[in-house]
């Protein structure tokens, strides 16, 4: 699902977006798997949102 659709559905349901985070990998991953580190650093695979319901 596109990010736009995801957020718009939440906003239409009455939520307010307080914070959006795309966590990046910890530097230690680079030592274990440089390819995975580079991939996740450039294109995060996780999304965290904090929503408020007024």
Predicted model as a PDB file, atoms N, CA, C, CB and O in Angstrom, pLDDT in the B-factor column:
MODEL        1                                                                  
ATOM      1  N   UNK A   1       0.853  -1.165   0.000  1.00 81.00           N  
ATOM      2  CA  UNK A   1       0.000   0.000   0.000  1.00 81.00           C  
ATOM      3  C   UNK A   1       0.904   1.236   0.000  1.00 81.00           C  
ATOM      4  CB  UNK A   1      -0.973  -0.006   1.228  1.00 81.00           C  
ATOM      5  O   UNK A   1       1.849   1.307   0.786  1.00 81.00           O  
ATOM      6  N   UNK A   2       0.633   2.182  -0.850  1.00 87.00           N  
ATOM      7  CA  UNK A   2       1.430   3.415  -0.860  1.00 87.00           C  
ATOM      8  C   UNK A   2       1.290   4.170   0.465  1.00 87.00           C  
ATOM      9  CB  UNK A   2       1.001   4.323  -2.034  1.00 87.00           C  
ATOM     10  O   UNK A   2       0.244   4.127   1.113  1.00 87.00           O  
ATOM     11  N   UNK A   3       2.343   4.846   0.844  1.00 87.00           N  
ATOM     12  CA  UNK A   3       2.339   5.620   2.082  1.00 87.00           C  
ATOM     13  C   UNK A   3       1.197   6.632   2.084  1.00 87.00           C  
ATOM     14  CB  UNK A   3       3.683   6.336   2.273  1.00 87.00           C  
ATOM     15  O   UNK A   3       0.551   6.834   3.113  1.00 87.00           O  
ATOM     16  N   UNK A   4       0.948   7.256   0.969  1.00 92.00           N  
ATOM     17  CA  UNK A   4      -0.131   8.235   0.849  1.00 92.00           C  
ATOM     18  C   UNK A   4      -1.482   7.619   1.221  1.00 92.00           C  
ATOM     19  CB  UNK A   4      -0.182   8.797  -0.578  1.00 92.00           C  
ATOM     20  O   UNK A   4      -2.249   8.218   1.974  1.00 92.00           O  
ATOM     21  N   UNK A   5      -1.772   6.443   0.704  1.00 94.00           N  
ATOM     22  CA  UNK A   5      -3.026   5.755   1.002  1.00 94.00           C  
ATOM     23  C   UNK A   5      -3.099   5.388   2.475  1.00 94.00           C  
ATOM     24  CB  UNK A   5      -3.171   4.498   0.137  1.00 94.00           C  
ATOM     25  O   UNK A   5      -4.119   5.614   3.127  1.00 94.00           O  
ATOM     26  N   UNK A   6      -2.028   4.828   2.993  1.00 91.00           N  
ATOM     27  CA  UNK A   6      -1.954   4.423   4.396  1.00 91.00           C  
ATOM     28  C   UNK A   6      -2.267   5.602   5.319  1.00 91.00           C  
ATOM     29  CB  UNK A   6      -0.563   3.851   4.717  1.00 91.00           C  
ATOM     30  O   UNK A   6      -3.131   5.502   6.190  1.00 91.00           O  
ATOM     31  N   UNK A   7      -1.567   6.706   5.124  1.00 93.00           N  
ATOM     32  CA  UNK A   7      -1.771   7.862   6.001  1.00 93.00           C  
ATOM     33  C   UNK A   7      -3.128   8.520   5.783  1.00 93.00           C  
ATOM     34  CB  UNK A   7      -0.669   8.882   5.781  1.00 93.00           C  
ATOM     35  O   UNK A   7      -3.779   8.918   6.749  1.00 93.00           O  
ATOM     36  N   UNK A   8      -3.556   8.639   4.554  1.00 95.00           N  
ATOM     37  CA  UNK A   8      -4.850   9.278   4.288  1.00 95.00           C  
ATOM     38  C   UNK A   8      -6.012   8.507   4.904  1.00 95.00           C  
ATOM     39  CB  UNK A   8      -5.067   9.415   2.790  1.00 95.00           C  
ATOM     40  O   UNK A   8      -6.981   9.114   5.360  1.00 95.00           O  
ATOM     41  N   UNK A   9      -5.930   7.189   4.924  1.00 96.00           N  
ATOM     42  CA  UNK A   9      -6.988   6.394   5.559  1.00 96.00           C  
ATOM     43  C   UNK A   9      -7.021   6.626   7.064  1.00 96.00           C  
ATOM     44  CB  UNK A   9      -6.788   4.902   5.264  1.00 96.00           C  
ATOM     45  O   UNK A   9      -8.097   6.709   7.656  1.00 96.00           O  
ATOM     46  N   UNK A  10      -5.862   6.731   7.680  1.00 95.00           N  
ATOM     47  CA  UNK A  10      -5.801   7.013   9.112  1.00 95.00           C  
ATOM     48  C   UNK A  10      -6.319   8.415   9.428  1.00 95.00           C  
ATOM     49  CB  UNK A  10      -4.368   6.858   9.620  1.00 95.00           C  
ATOM     50  O   UNK A  10      -7.059   8.608  10.393  1.00 95.00           O  
ATOM     51  N   UNK A  11      -5.931   9.378   8.620  1.00 96.00           N  
ATOM     52  CA  UNK A  11      -6.392  10.752   8.826  1.00 96.00           C  
ATOM     53  C   UNK A  11      -7.904  10.864   8.591  1.00 96.00           C  
ATOM     54  CB  UNK A  11      -5.634  11.716   7.889  1.00 96.00           C  
ATOM     55  O   UNK A  11      -8.590  11.591   9.309  1.00 96.00           O  
ATOM     56  N   UNK A  12      -8.415  10.157   7.603  1.00 97.00           N  
ATOM     57  CA  UNK A  12      -9.857  10.174   7.323  1.00 97.00           C  
ATOM     58  C   UNK A  12     -10.651   9.527   8.458  1.00 97.00           C  
ATOM     59  CB  UNK A  12     -10.153   9.448   5.998  1.00 97.00           C  
ATOM     60  O   UNK A  12     -11.821   9.847   8.665  1.00 97.00           O  
ATOM     61  N   UNK A  13     -10.008   8.616   9.192  1.00 96.00           N  
ATOM     62  CA  UNK A  13     -10.671   7.964  10.324  1.00 96.00           C  
ATOM     63  C   UNK A  13     -10.639   8.835  11.581  1.00 96.00           C  
ATOM     64  CB  UNK A  13     -10.013   6.617  10.611  1.00 96.00           C  
ATOM     65  O   UNK A  13     -11.141   8.431  12.630  1.00 96.00           O  
ATOM     66  N   UNK A  14     -10.052  10.023  11.478  1.00 96.00           N  
ATOM     67  CA  UNK A  14     -10.063  10.956  12.585  1.00 96.00           C  
ATOM     68  C   UNK A  14      -8.778  11.038  13.389  1.00 96.00           C  
ATOM     69  CB  UNK A  14     -11.150  10.608  13.479  1.00 96.00           C  
ATOM     70  O   UNK A  14      -8.703  11.789  14.362  1.00 96.00           O  
ATOM     71  N   UNK A  15      -7.769  10.277  12.998  1.00 97.00           N  
ATOM     72  CA  UNK A  15      -6.495  10.337  13.706  1.00 97.00           C  
ATOM     73  C   UNK A  15      -5.696  11.552  13.258  1.00 97.00           C  
ATOM     74  CB  UNK A  15      -5.687   9.052  13.477  1.00 97.00           C  
ATOM     75  O   UNK A  15      -5.873  12.051  12.146  1.00 97.00           O  
ATOM     76  N   UNK A  16      -4.821  12.017  14.130  1.00 96.00           N  
ATOM     77  CA  UNK A  16      -3.886  13.086  13.791  1.00 96.00           C  
ATOM     78  C   UNK A  16      -2.479  12.503  13.871  1.00 96.00           C  
ATOM     79  CB  UNK A  16      -4.050  14.329  14.749  1.00 96.00           C  
ATOM     80  O   UNK A  16      -2.131  11.816  14.831  1.00 96.00           O  
ATOM     81  N   UNK A  17      -1.687  12.784  12.859  1.00 96.00           N  
ATOM     82  CA  UNK A  17      -0.317  12.283  12.825  1.00 96.00           C  
ATOM     83  C   UNK A  17       0.544  13.148  13.733  1.00 96.00           C  
ATOM     84  CB  UNK A  17       0.244  12.272  11.372  1.00 96.00           C  
ATOM     85  O   UNK A  17       0.666  14.357  13.532  1.00 96.00           O  
ATOM     86  N   UNK A  18       1.142  12.505  14.741  1.00 96.00           N  
ATOM     87  CA  UNK A  18       2.023  13.229  15.650  1.00 96.00           C  
ATOM     88  C   UNK A  18       3.485  13.061  15.238  1.00 96.00           C  
ATOM     89  CB  UNK A  18       1.819  12.746  17.092  1.00 96.00           C  
ATOM     90  O   UNK A  18       4.279  13.995  15.343  1.00 96.00           O  
ATOM     91  N   UNK A  19       3.832  11.854  14.765  1.00 96.00           N  
ATOM     92  CA  UNK A  19       5.230  11.600  14.420  1.00 96.00           C  
ATOM     93  C   UNK A  19       5.331  10.446  13.432  1.00 96.00           C  
ATOM     94  CB  UNK A  19       6.054  11.295  15.682  1.00 96.00           C  
ATOM     95  O   UNK A  19       4.563   9.487  13.500  1.00 96.00           O  
ATOM     96  N   UNK A  20       6.286  10.551  12.516  1.00 94.00           N  
ATOM     97  CA  UNK A  20       6.553   9.508  11.539  1.00 94.00           C  
ATOM     98  C   UNK A  20       8.049   9.246  11.543  1.00 94.00           C  
ATOM     99  CB  UNK A  20       6.048   9.910  10.112  1.00 94.00           C  
ATOM    100  O   UNK A  20       8.844  10.179  11.428  1.00 94.00           O  
ATOM    101  N   UNK A  21       8.439   7.980  11.674  1.00 92.00           N  
ATOM    102  CA  UNK A  21       9.853   7.613  11.723  1.00 92.00           C  
ATOM    103  C   UNK A  21      10.101   6.454  10.762  1.00 92.00           C  
ATOM    104  CB  UNK A  21      10.283   7.232  13.173  1.00 92.00           C  
ATOM    105  O   UNK A  21       9.312   5.512  10.691  1.00 92.00           O  
ATOM    106  N   UNK A  22      11.199   6.536  10.029  1.00 89.00           N  
ATOM    107  CA  UNK A  22      11.679   5.423   9.226  1.00 89.00           C  
ATOM    108  C   UNK A  22      13.006   4.984   9.850  1.00 89.00           C  
ATOM    109  CB  UNK A  22      11.845   5.825   7.697  1.00 89.00           C  
ATOM    110  O   UNK A  22      14.062   5.506   9.494  1.00 89.00           O  
ATOM    111  N   UNK A  23      12.955   4.029  10.775  1.00 88.00           N  
ATOM    112  CA  UNK A  23      14.176   3.622  11.467  1.00 88.00           C  
ATOM    113  C   UNK A  23      15.260   3.139  10.505  1.00 88.00           C  
ATOM    114  CB  UNK A  23      13.861   2.530  12.467  1.00 88.00           C  
ATOM    115  O   UNK A  23      14.989   2.401   9.557  1.00 88.00           O  
ATOM    116  N   UNK A  24      16.465   3.563  10.766  1.00 87.00           N  
ATOM    117  CA  UNK A  24      17.627   3.140   9.981  1.00 87.00           C  
ATOM    118  C   UNK A  24      18.384   2.078  10.771  1.00 87.00           C  
ATOM    119  CB  UNK A  24      18.559   4.354   9.641  1.00 87.00           C  
ATOM    120  O   UNK A  24      18.252   2.004  11.992  1.00 87.00           O  
ATOM    121  N   UNK A  25      19.179   1.252  10.081  1.00 89.00           N  
ATOM    122  CA  UNK A  25      19.922   0.194  10.772  1.00 89.00           C  
ATOM    123  C   UNK A  25      20.999   0.775  11.684  1.00 89.00           C  
ATOM    124  CB  UNK A  25      20.558  -0.761   9.756  1.00 89.00           C  
ATOM    125  O   UNK A  25      21.532   1.858  11.437  1.00 89.00           O  
ATOM    126  N   UNK A  26      21.301   0.037  12.728  1.00 87.00           N  
ATOM    127  CA  UNK A  26      22.373   0.410  13.658  1.00 87.00           C  
ATOM    128  C   UNK A  26      23.720   0.218  12.961  1.00 87.00           C  
ATOM    129  CB  UNK A  26      22.300  -0.440  14.975  1.00 87.00           C  
ATOM    130  O   UNK A  26      23.865  -0.671  12.122  1.00 87.00           O  
ATOM    131  N   UNK A  27      24.708   1.051  13.309  1.00 86.00           N  
ATOM    132  CA  UNK A  27      26.034   0.913  12.678  1.00 86.00           C  
ATOM    133  C   UNK A  27      26.645  -0.487  12.806  1.00 86.00           C  
ATOM    134  CB  UNK A  27      26.983   1.916  13.283  1.00 86.00           C  
ATOM    135  O   UNK A  27      27.416  -0.899  11.939  1.00 86.00           O  
ATOM    136  N   UNK A  28      26.319  -1.213  13.856  1.00 90.00           N  
ATOM    137  CA  UNK A  28      26.867  -2.556  14.027  1.00 90.00           C  
ATOM    138  C   UNK A  28      26.493  -3.512  12.907  1.00 90.00           C  
ATOM    139  CB  UNK A  28      26.408  -3.123  15.328  1.00 90.00           C  
ATOM    140  O   UNK A  28      27.227  -4.462  12.638  1.00 90.00           O  
ATOM    141  N   UNK A  29      25.370  -3.279  12.252  1.00 90.00           N  
ATOM    142  CA  UNK A  29      24.964  -4.148  11.143  1.00 90.00           C  
ATOM    143  C   UNK A  29      25.947  -4.053   9.989  1.00 90.00           C  
ATOM    144  CB  UNK A  29      23.557  -3.785  10.661  1.00 90.00           C  
ATOM    145  O   UNK A  29      26.153  -5.029   9.268  1.00 90.00           O  
ATOM    146  N   UNK A  30      26.551  -2.898   9.810  1.00 90.00           N  
ATOM    147  CA  UNK A  30      27.497  -2.724   8.713  1.00 90.00           C  
ATOM    148  C   UNK A  30      28.668  -3.698   8.836  1.00 90.00           C  
ATOM    149  CB  UNK A  30      28.011  -1.282   8.680  1.00 90.00           C  
ATOM    150  O   UNK A  30      29.176  -4.200   7.834  1.00 90.00           O  
ATOM    151  N   UNK A  31      29.088  -3.957  10.067  1.00 90.00           N  
ATOM    152  CA  UNK A  31      30.181  -4.904  10.292  1.00 90.00           C  
ATOM    153  C   UNK A  31      29.750  -6.344  10.026  1.00 90.00           C  
ATOM    154  CB  UNK A  31      30.698  -4.777  11.718  1.00 90.00           C  
ATOM    155  O   UNK A  31      30.559  -7.165   9.593  1.00 90.00           O  
ATOM    156  N   UNK A  32      28.473  -6.655  10.283  1.00 92.00           N  
ATOM    157  CA  UNK A  32      27.962  -8.014  10.087  1.00 92.00           C  
ATOM    158  C   UNK A  32      27.573  -8.289   8.642  1.00 92.00           C  
ATOM    159  CB  UNK A  32      26.769  -8.252  10.983  1.00 92.00           C  
ATOM    160  O   UNK A  32      27.869  -9.357   8.106  1.00 92.00           O  
ATOM    161  N   UNK A  33      26.905  -7.318   8.011  1.00 94.00           N  
ATOM    162  CA  UNK A  33      26.402  -7.512   6.645  1.00 94.00           C  
ATOM    163  C   UNK A  33      26.320  -6.150   5.958  1.00 94.00           C  
ATOM    164  CB  UNK A  33      25.000  -8.222   6.648  1.00 94.00           C  
ATOM    165  O   UNK A  33      25.299  -5.466   6.032  1.00 94.00           O  
ATOM    166  N   UNK A  34      27.396  -5.770   5.296  1.00 92.00           N  
ATOM    167  CA  UNK A  34      27.475  -4.442   4.680  1.00 92.00           C  
ATOM    168  C   UNK A  34      26.417  -4.243   3.598  1.00 92.00           C  
ATOM    169  CB  UNK A  34      28.859  -4.224   4.088  1.00 92.00           C  
ATOM    170  O   UNK A  34      25.878  -3.146   3.451  1.00 92.00           O  
ATOM    171  N   UNK A  35      26.117  -5.297   2.840  1.00 93.00           N  
ATOM    172  CA  UNK A  35      25.104  -5.190   1.786  1.00 93.00           C  
ATOM    173  C   UNK A  35      23.732  -4.878   2.376  1.00 93.00           C  
ATOM    174  CB  UNK A  35      25.043  -6.490   0.968  1.00 93.00           C  
ATOM    175  O   UNK A  35      23.028  -3.997   1.882  1.00 93.00           O  
ATOM    176  N   UNK A  36      23.354  -5.593   3.421  1.00 91.00           N  
ATOM    177  CA  UNK A  36      22.060  -5.349   4.074  1.00 91.00           C  
ATOM    178  C   UNK A  36      22.032  -3.956   4.695  1.00 91.00           C  
ATOM    179  CB  UNK A  36      21.782  -6.420   5.155  1.00 91.00           C  
ATOM    180  O   UNK A  36      21.024  -3.256   4.603  1.00 91.00           O  
ATOM    181  N   UNK A  37      23.126  -3.555   5.320  1.00 91.00           N  
ATOM    182  CA  UNK A  37      23.204  -2.226   5.931  1.00 91.00           C  
ATOM    183  C   UNK A  37      22.974  -1.144   4.882  1.00 91.00           C  
ATOM    184  CB  UNK A  37      24.571  -2.023   6.617  1.00 91.00           C  
ATOM    185  O   UNK A  37      22.164  -0.239   5.085  1.00 91.00           O  
ATOM    186  N   UNK A  38      23.686  -1.239   3.764  1.00 90.00           N  
ATOM    187  CA  UNK A  38      23.555  -0.230   2.708  1.00 90.00           C  
ATOM    188  C   UNK A  38      22.140  -0.187   2.151  1.00 90.00           C  
ATOM    189  CB  UNK A  38      24.547  -0.509   1.581  1.00 90.00           C  
ATOM    190  O   UNK A  38      21.586   0.889   1.925  1.00 90.00           O  
ATOM    191  N   UNK A  39      21.561  -1.359   1.931  1.00 90.00           N  
ATOM    192  CA  UNK A  39      20.198  -1.428   1.391  1.00 90.00           C  
ATOM    193  C   UNK A  39      19.199  -0.796   2.355  1.00 90.00           C  
ATOM    194  CB  UNK A  39      19.803  -2.888   1.105  1.00 90.00           C  
ATOM    195  O   UNK A  39      18.377   0.022   1.941  1.00 90.00           O  
ATOM    196  N   UNK A  40      19.258  -1.164   3.635  1.00 88.00           N  
ATOM    197  CA  UNK A  40      18.309  -0.647   4.615  1.00 88.00           C  
ATOM    198  C   UNK A  40      18.556   0.820   4.951  1.00 88.00           C  
ATOM    199  CB  UNK A  40      18.373  -1.474   5.875  1.00 88.00           C  
ATOM    200  O   UNK A  40      17.627   1.530   5.334  1.00 88.00           O  
ATOM    201  N   UNK A  41      19.786   1.275   4.813  1.00 84.00           N  
ATOM    202  CA  UNK A  41      20.085   2.672   5.090  1.00 84.00           C  
ATOM    203  C   UNK A  41      19.525   3.579   3.993  1.00 84.00           C  
ATOM    204  CB  UNK A  41      21.596   2.874   5.226  1.00 84.00           C  
ATOM    205  O   UNK A  41      19.095   4.700   4.265  1.00 84.00           O  
ATOM    206  N   UNK A  42      19.533   3.087   2.759  1.00 87.00           N  
ATOM    207  CA  UNK A  42      19.043   3.873   1.623  1.00 87.00           C  
ATOM    208  C   UNK A  42      17.541   3.737   1.420  1.00 87.00           C  
ATOM    209  CB  UNK A  42      19.760   3.459   0.361  1.00 87.00           C  
ATOM    210  O   UNK A  42      16.889   4.681   0.975  1.00 87.00           O  
ATOM    211  N   UNK A  43      16.991   2.583   1.738  1.00 83.00           N  
ATOM    212  CA  UNK A  43      15.560   2.326   1.537  1.00 83.00           C  
ATOM    213  C   UNK A  43      15.022   1.579   2.756  1.00 83.00           C  
ATOM    214  CB  UNK A  43      15.308   1.504   0.221  1.00 83.00           C  
ATOM    215  O   UNK A  43      14.929   0.352   2.736  1.00 83.00           O  
ATOM    216  N   UNK A  44      14.667   2.304   3.812  1.00 77.00           N  
ATOM    217  CA  UNK A  44      14.184   1.645   5.034  1.00 77.00           C  
ATOM    218  C   UNK A  44      12.973   0.756   4.760  1.00 77.00           C  
ATOM    219  CB  UNK A  44      13.825   2.692   6.091  1.00 77.00           C  
ATOM    220  O   UNK A  44      12.133   1.068   3.916  1.00 77.00           O  
ATOM    221  N   UNK A  45      12.902  -0.344   5.481  1.00 83.00           N  
ATOM    222  CA  UNK A  45      11.801  -1.297   5.319  1.00 83.00           C  
ATOM    223  C   UNK A  45      10.787  -1.205   6.447  1.00 83.00           C  
ATOM    224  CB  UNK A  45      12.342  -2.707   5.238  1.00 83.00           C  
ATOM    225  O   UNK A  45       9.822  -1.969   6.476  1.00 83.00           O  
ATOM    226  N   UNK A  46      10.991  -0.285   7.370  1.00 88.00           N  
ATOM    227  CA  UNK A  46      10.109  -0.155   8.520  1.00 88.00           C  
ATOM    228  C   UNK A  46       9.564   1.262   8.594  1.00 88.00           C  
ATOM    229  CB  UNK A  46      10.847  -0.520   9.820  1.00 88.00           C  
ATOM    230  O   UNK A  46      10.210   2.224   8.178  1.00 88.00           O  
ATOM    231  N   UNK A  47       8.376   1.361   9.127  1.00 89.00           N  
ATOM    232  CA  UNK A  47       7.734   2.658   9.296  1.00 89.00           C  
ATOM    233  C   UNK A  47       7.046   2.646  10.650  1.00 89.00           C  
ATOM    234  CB  UNK A  47       6.717   2.962   8.136  1.00 89.00           C  
ATOM    235  O   UNK A  47       6.309   1.715  10.974  1.00 89.00           O  
ATOM    236  N   UNK A  48       7.287   3.669  11.427  1.00 93.00           N  
ATOM    237  CA  UNK A  48       6.635   3.795  12.727  1.00 93.00           C  
ATOM    238  C   UNK A  48       5.867   5.105  12.738  1.00 93.00           C  
ATOM    239  CB  UNK A  48       7.672   3.736  13.900  1.00 93.00           C  
ATOM    240  O   UNK A  48       6.409   6.154  12.389  1.00 93.00           O  
ATOM    241  N   UNK A  49       4.609   5.042  13.140  1.00 95.00           N  
ATOM    242  CA  UNK A  49       3.798   6.260  13.232  1.00 95.00           C  
ATOM    243  C   UNK A  49       3.220   6.372  14.640  1.00 95.00           C  
ATOM    244  CB  UNK A  49       2.657   6.256  12.165  1.00 95.00           C  
ATOM    245  O   UNK A  49       2.864   5.380  15.276  1.00 95.00           O  
ATOM    246  N   UNK A  50       3.146   7.583  15.087  1.00 96.00           N  
ATOM    247  CA  UNK A  50       2.469   7.851  16.362  1.00 96.00           C  
ATOM    248  C   UNK A  50       1.277   8.720  16.002  1.00 96.00           C  
ATOM    249  CB  UNK A  50       3.431   8.560  17.437  1.00 96.00           C  
ATOM    250  O   UNK A  50       1.414   9.804  15.435  1.00 96.00           O  
ATOM    251  N   UNK A  51       0.088   8.202  16.355  1.00 96.00           N  
ATOM    252  CA  UNK A  51      -1.155   8.875  16.024  1.00 96.00           C  
ATOM    253  C   UNK A  51      -1.868   9.321  17.291  1.00 96.00           C  
ATOM    254  CB  UNK A  51      -2.060   7.961  15.195  1.00 96.00           C  
ATOM    255  O   UNK A  51      -1.732   8.705  18.348  1.00 96.00           O  
ATOM    256  N   UNK A  52      -2.619  10.387  17.169  1.00 96.00           N  
ATOM    257  CA  UNK A  52      -3.453  10.866  18.255  1.00 96.00           C  
ATOM    258  C   UNK A  52      -4.903  10.820  17.804  1.00 96.00           C  
ATOM    259  CB  UNK A  52      -3.047  12.301  18.689  1.00 96.00           C  
ATOM    260  O   UNK A  52      -5.210  11.095  16.644  1.00 96.00           O  
ATOM    261  N   UNK A  53      -5.771  10.479  18.702  1.00 92.00           N  
ATOM    262  CA  UNK A  53      -7.203  10.483  18.393  1.00 92.00           C  
ATOM    263  C   UNK A  53      -7.829  11.585  19.255  1.00 92.00           C  
ATOM    264  CB  UNK A  53      -7.877   9.057  18.670  1.00 92.00           C  
ATOM    265  O   UNK A  53      -7.955  11.428  20.469  1.00 92.00           O  
ATOM    266  N   UNK A  54      -8.216  12.685  18.633  1.00 85.00           N  
ATOM    267  CA  UNK A  54      -8.797  13.806  19.417  1.00 85.00           C  
ATOM    268  C   UNK A  54     -10.137  13.469  20.043  1.00 85.00           C  
ATOM    269  CB  UNK A  54      -8.966  15.024  18.535  1.00 85.00           C  
ATOM    270  O   UNK A  54     -10.730  14.308  20.720  1.00 85.00           O  
TER     271      UNK A  54                                                      
ENDMDL                                                                          
END                                                                             
